[in-house]
Amino acid sequence: MKEVMEASHAVAEAVKAIEPDVIAAYPITPQTHIVERLSDFVADGEIKSEYIRVESEFAAISACLGASATGVRSYTSTSSQGLALMHEVLYITSGMRLPVCMSEVNRSLSAPINIWNDHQDSISERDTGWIQLYVETAQEAYDMTVMQFKISEDKRVLLPSMVCMDGFTLSHVYEPVDILSKEQVNSFLPKYKPVHAILDPKEPLTQGPIGFPTHYMEFRKELCDVIDNSLNVIGEVMADYSKKFPVTIKDSRPERYFHTEEYMMADADVVLVAMGSVCGTIKEVIDQLRAKGVKAGLFKIITYRPFPKEIIKKKLAGYKKVAIIEKALSPGFGGPLYGEIATALYDASSRPQLRNFIVGLGGRDVKLEHIEKIINMTLKGEGKLEEWMF
Amino acid sequence: MTVDLGRKKVGGVELTTGCVLPSDGSTQRTKTGGWRAMKPVTDHAKCTACGICWVYCPDASRFKDKDGKFDFVADFCKGCGICADVCPVKCIKMVVEEK
């Protein structure tokens, strides 16, 4: 069913079809529309999920962890300070290998207080052991929400995941979205069958025990191996989804989902690397400049954790000039994505010249002019390695 | 339901998925009363057997004696003193335990 709707509402529709056993969330801008709509669905009897009204995000993620530990499907959604408040429990969720699913609506972090979009909140949680997938459009937000449950609940994965979508610039923007029927979603996503975390009085378990120095390090190694290996499962799920549900709305998503998306890269003299909704703006500028003979391309990253190092190395190694555009920051270092792309390319046979551009913090508009300037500066080698696009 | 603990070896150490362990009553076998520095001594002549200490004990370490009065479980009581604090007739005194 094709409909014009907000990305937030598209996500709520996906969660409605998935019908998690437990939804626990605390409203925070700009995530509010997702949980508001889900709360309506529950109150109106459209879904049978248990909706837990909690007093904070710390409680929301704790309730989801607890629910998941009993062996049921649980879901939450948050933004910014809410995600920061969840920080401690994020590590526990992945360490206990509980497949909790989250929609993360990207917003800046205080101070100064700011409710608008950037990626600082979720990038700050990149080391928690959660899978992170960044989306560009409302259709991608919808599709990835369905896929994330299948990825997280896969026996080979059993890890929590967050689908990260830009606050306002995506969450509150109306776009055409193709919504699947409940039957279609069910045919793709089977009922959750817990493997190791089950509440059964006949088979009592101890969950979350102490890990002494004799065992802790091996558990962390196991977590690293599992999230590394999840790259294959994510790829499988993306391929399966793309095959089962082909594109119906032009340019609303990649034809075949993959960890990365390439746009006009084949003959490009300069490649921009980015994540999220800014990719739409970048594609627009690339189209305009191509008409003038400037050969620019885009390399979009969807799967950020696990970081697809080998794929990035293979796809970017041949280019001469690459600009990493990001809405996040590691004060005292620079752009985190830049650092990671540079690491992935370090032992490539031919390394491109890299540039780092910080854009759109705290909801600052990323305009067509900004992207055009970035392309020109990168082509001409103007400016410093790290530039801020105010 | 059958639980699959996913036992495997990593670096020579046996692990389970998410550190899940079968629960075999180890909590009852592992005596923790040794952590105690003070013990609650109950004056059974004054105790009215109201059971408020039993309700408040955070470690389920109060029990009803043969005479119907309450006392502490030596194997698990940590000596926190909550029972002495909540007792309405003040019949519980915390005293230093000599070991």
HADDOCK unambig.tbl for C-alpha pairs under 7 A between the chains (distance, minus, plus):
assign (segid A and resid 95 and name CA) (segid B and resid 18 and name CA) 5.73 0.50 0.50
assign (segid A and resid 96 and name CA) (segid B and resid 18 and name CA) 3.92 0.50 0.50
assign (segid A and resid 96 and name CA) (segid B and resid 19 and name CA) 6.55 0.50 0.50
assign (segid A and resid 97 and name CA) (segid B and resid 17 and name CA) 6.85 0.50 0.50
assign (segid A and resid 97 and name CA) (segid B and resid 18 and name CA) 4.90 0.50 0.50
assign (segid A and resid 195 and name CA) (segid B and resid 3 and name CA) 5.89 0.50 0.50
assign (segid A and resid 195 and name CA) (segid B and resid 4 and name CA) 5.53 0.50 0.50
assign (segid A and resid 196 and name CA) (segid B and resid 3 and name CA) 5.32 0.50 0.50
assign (segid A and resid 196 and name CA) (segid B and resid 4 and name CA) 5.19 0.50 0.50
assign (segid A and resid 196 and name CA) (segid B and resid 5 and name CA) 5.30 0.50 0.50
assign (segid A and resid 196 and name CA) (segid B and resid 17 and name CA) 6.56 0.50 0.50
assign (segid A and resid 198 and name CA) (segid B and resid 3 and name CA) 6.92 0.50 0.50
assign (segid A and resid 204 and name CA) (segid B and resid 22 and name CA) 6.43 0.50 0.50
assign (segid A and resid 204 and name CA) (segid B and resid 23 and name CA) 5.22 0.50 0.50
assign (segid A and resid 205 and name CA) (segid B and resid 20 and name CA) 6.75 0.50 0.50
assign (segid A and resid 205 and name CA) (segid B and resid 21 and name CA) 5.66 0.50 0.50
assign (segid A and resid 205 and name CA) (segid B and resid 22 and name CA) 4.61 0.50 0.50
assign (segid A and resid 205 and name CA) (segid B and resid 23 and name CA) 4.49 0.50 0.50
assign (segid A and resid 206 and name CA) (segid B and resid 20 and name CA) 5.83 0.50 0.50
assign (segid A and resid 206 and name CA) (segid B and resid 21 and name CA) 5.01 0.50 0.50
assign (segid A and resid 206 and name CA) (segid B and resid 22 and name CA) 6.06 0.50 0.50
assign (segid A and resid 206 and name CA) (segid B and resid 23 and name CA) 5.32 0.50 0.50
assign (segid A and resid 207 and name CA) (segid B and resid 19 and name CA) 6.69 0.50 0.50
assign (segid A and resid 207 and name CA) (segid B and resid 20 and name CA) 4.90 0.50 0.50
assign (segid A and resid 207 and name CA) (segid B and resid 21 and name CA) 6.59 0.50 0.50
assign (segid A and resid 208 and name CA) (segid B and resid 19 and name CA) 6.38 0.50 0.50
assign (segid A and resid 208 and name CA) (segid B and resid 20 and name CA) 6.82 0.50 0.50
assign (segid A and resid 209 and name CA) (segid B and resid 19 and name CA) 6.80 0.50 0.50
assign (segid A and resid 215 and name CA) (segid B and resid 13 and name CA) 6.85 0.50 0.50
assign (segid A and resid 218 and name CA) (segid B and resid 10 and name CA) 5.93 0.50 0.50
assign (segid A and resid 218 and name CA) (segid B and resid 11 and name CA) 6.52 0.50 0.50
